[in-house]
Amino acid sequence: MNERFVVIGGDAAGLSAASKARRENPDLQIIVLEKGPWVSYAACGLPYYIKGNVSNLEDLVAIPPKKFRQERKIDLRLNHEVTKIEPKNKNLTVKTADKVINLTYDKLLISTGAKALKPRIERIDSPGVFVLRDMDSARKIKEYLENYSPQSASIIGGGYIGMEMAEALSTWEMNIHIIELLPHVLNSFGPEIAEVVENHIKNYTTLHLGKSVRSIQTTDEKKLSVQIGDKKGEDELLTEMVLVAAGIAPEVALAKEAGIQLGQTGAIATDEYGQTNVPGIYAAGDCAEVTHVVTGKPDYIPLALAANRHGRAIGSTIGGKTTSLAWVAGTAVVKVFQLEVATTGIADMEIAREHGFNPIKITIDSHSRAGYYPGSKPIKISLLADRDTKKLLGASMIGEEGVAKRIDIVATALSGKFTVEQLENLDLAYAPPFSPVWDPVLTAAKVLNGKLS
Ligand SMILES: Cc1cc2nc3c(=O)[nH]c(=O)nc-3n(C[C@H](O)[C@H](O)[C@H](O)COP(=O)(O)OP(=O)(O)OC[C@H]3O[C@@H](n4cnc5c(N)ncnc54)[C@H](O)[C@@H]3O)c2cc1C
């Protein structure tokens, strides 16, 4: 009998692993179990489906199931939910629409993703309250918008999904409120960058910063009353839909029950090859920890590239070519109406201190193109370093153009463990339509290096 590799979860991490394992080992028996009806879908595109940039939900499917089955010889089973892992006898209990089956494995990958966090808010499950996590949740939101034409929405949470959804819902011509518990939206990007975002989105939405939602009530007029603040009688928002975008948590219930070790972040702990404390069981993607490039410690950074890349590395190992997992800088970019907002590494002083660094931060204003060149737009960059080692810790940036890819310069420097001086000395491309002669990243490094010395 050929060795059997079973994957739980049929999206970024799971299918990257299955595909790579097949490429490395044509003889492996590969089974992917997905609890839902969708596989290989781009969750990152969901806000743009709701906004209308993407017409059909099906367009977000990167590779159809048929291709996995026919071309990659992967036994892909939809609507198969794993309900139990028994590491002792390498057995899985799997629930389908009409039966419960047992399935054994030789190697197992847990790539169950994450679930949307639902804060403790009274009546959070009322009709008209949504989360955006997967294809079906996106479809429900779009159907509600099409069928009921709500005039107003309240978004609970000012993280990147909250920001993307504010833009998406604004195209439906609604009054939008964003309620954020922390002092700023996109809080981990640092206050200088977050304040620019806030000033910009005030043109399109009403912000309620440093406020929590206590309860959601249904009113006689079929509206939702969102009660903000600790006490009764504080702010009340009358709204017609609520989106809960209050963060996510790793989906680890199966792993926990099977005795698989979780890390301090609450996600599944793995070694450098993605293997858990149970030999032969691996974990990757939004359910697992990664190693942070800056701290060298385990962290929880649920983003798409790491899920794909780590799934691929594990698939390679299981296919016979041992491959370690790349470390992760947490590089992220989000479009917020007209703005590009990006971050990499540690961009917040407090977080840097928590990790034991002695941080220093500068913020500079520059431009996306030479000042005299038509269309040049402002760019603001915050750059952080450690005073003791003079090494870069991270950056965040904001502007109308040229931010999304500039952040990658800093991400690259972080991977190379650059000092600020090494970043300052990079030989970056220059021509007036693309940047000033001192690219904004170089200017930021120059200023920070000046402070350090
Ligand atoms: C709205 C939105 C926007 C995003 N935008 C970005 C972005 O711009 N950039 C970025 O880097 N990242 C973004 N992300 C995050 C990115 O989508 C995730 O990091 C990525 O999808 C993680 O892949 P994964 O395979 O680990 O998990 P998932 O994609 O969540 O897949 C996990 C799969 O496991 C299945 N599953 C769970 N439990 C079981 C079980 N017991 N049995 C069988 N199957 C099971 C689930 O049904 C699911 O299909 C976004 C996410 C969302 C929701």
The ligand as a MOL file (V3000), in Angstrom:
LIG
                    3D

  0  0  0     0  0            999 V3000
M  V30 BEGIN CTAB
M  V30 COUNTS 53 58 0 0 0
M  V30 BEGIN ATOM
M  V30 1 C -12.2350 38.8990 4.1380 0
M  V30 2 C -10.8190 38.4320 4.1770 0
M  V30 3 C -9.8460 39.1780 3.5420 0
M  V30 4 C -8.5170 38.7720 3.5940 0
M  V30 5 N -7.5800 39.5290 2.9520 0
M  V30 6 C -6.2830 39.1610 2.9950 0
M  V30 7 C -5.2950 39.9180 2.3090 0
M  V30 8 O -5.5960 40.9110 1.6340 0
M  V30 9 N -4.0010 39.5040 2.4080 0
M  V30 10 C -3.6340 38.3800 3.1250 0
M  V30 11 O -2.4410 38.0630 3.1750 0
M  V30 12 N -4.5690 37.6460 3.7570 0
M  V30 13 C -5.8730 37.9990 3.7100 0
M  V30 14 N -6.8220 37.2220 4.3400 0
M  V30 15 C -6.3880 36.0360 5.1050 0
M  V30 16 C -6.2060 34.8180 4.1880 0
M  V30 17 O -7.3900 34.6040 3.4870 0
M  V30 18 C -5.8550 33.6210 5.0690 0
M  V30 19 O -4.6040 33.8790 5.6740 0
M  V30 20 C -5.7740 32.3170 4.2730 0
M  V30 21 O -6.9760 32.0230 3.6340 0
M  V30 22 C -5.4300 31.1740 5.2370 0
M  V30 23 O -5.4650 29.9610 4.5640 0
M  V30 24 P -5.7190 28.6060 5.3590 0
M  V30 25 O -5.6610 27.5180 4.3340 0
M  V30 26 O -4.8350 28.5260 6.5200 0
M  V30 27 O -7.1770 28.7390 5.9710 0
M  V30 28 P -8.5840 28.9540 5.2630 0
M  V30 29 O -8.4510 29.6810 4.0010 0
M  V30 30 O -9.4710 29.5040 6.3100 0
M  V30 31 O -9.0450 27.4520 4.9380 0
M  V30 32 C -9.3150 26.5350 5.9390 0
M  V30 33 C -10.2820 25.5010 5.3780 0
M  V30 34 O -10.4300 24.4460 6.3220 0
M  V30 35 C -11.7830 24.0190 6.3080 0
M  V30 36 N -12.0280 23.3110 7.5680 0
M  V30 37 C -12.0180 23.8340 8.8300 0
M  V30 38 N -12.2980 22.8720 9.7360 0
M  V30 39 C -12.4620 21.7220 9.0400 0
M  V30 40 C -12.7830 20.3770 9.4310 0
M  V30 41 N -12.9490 20.0430 10.6990 0
M  V30 42 N -12.8940 19.4510 8.4600 0
M  V30 43 C -12.7030 19.7480 7.1540 0
M  V30 44 N -12.4220 21.0170 6.7360 0
M  V30 45 C -12.2940 21.9750 7.6720 0
M  V30 46 C -12.5510 25.3230 6.1610 0
M  V30 47 O -13.8660 25.0910 5.7000 0
M  V30 48 C -11.6950 26.0820 5.1710 0
M  V30 49 O -12.0830 25.8790 3.8390 0
M  V30 50 C -8.1640 37.5840 4.2940 0
M  V30 51 C -9.1500 36.8260 4.9310 0
M  V30 52 C -10.4630 37.2320 4.8630 0
M  V30 53 C -11.5280 36.4100 5.5470 0
M  V30 END ATOM
M  V30 BEGIN BOND
M  V30 1 1 1 2
M  V30 2 1 2 3
M  V30 3 2 2 52
M  V30 4 2 3 4
M  V30 5 1 4 5
M  V30 6 1 4 50
M  V30 7 2 5 6
M  V30 8 1 6 7
M  V30 9 1 6 13
M  V30 10 2 7 8
M  V30 11 1 7 9
M  V30 12 1 9 10
M  V30 13 2 10 11
M  V30 14 1 10 12
M  V30 15 2 12 13
M  V30 16 1 13 14
M  V30 17 1 14 15
M  V30 18 1 14 50
M  V30 19 1 15 16
M  V30 20 1 16 17
M  V30 21 1 16 18
M  V30 22 1 18 19
M  V30 23 1 18 20
M  V30 24 1 20 21
M  V30 25 1 20 22
M  V30 26 1 22 23
M  V30 27 1 23 24
M  V30 28 2 24 25
M  V30 29 1 24 26
M  V30 30 1 24 27
M  V30 31 1 27 28
M  V30 32 2 28 29
M  V30 33 1 28 30
M  V30 34 1 28 31
M  V30 35 1 31 32
M  V30 36 1 32 33
M  V30 37 1 33 34
M  V30 38 1 33 48
M  V30 39 1 34 35
M  V30 40 1 35 36
M  V30 41 1 35 46
M  V30 42 1 36 37
M  V30 43 1 36 45
M  V30 44 2 37 38
M  V30 45 1 38 39
M  V30 46 1 39 40
M  V30 47 2 39 45
M  V30 48 1 40 41
M  V30 49 2 40 42
M  V30 50 1 42 43
M  V30 51 2 43 44
M  V30 52 1 44 45
M  V30 53 1 46 47
M  V30 54 1 46 48
M  V30 55 1 48 49
M  V30 56 2 50 51
M  V30 57 1 51 52
M  V30 58 1 52 53
M  V30 END BOND
M  V30 END CTAB
M  END
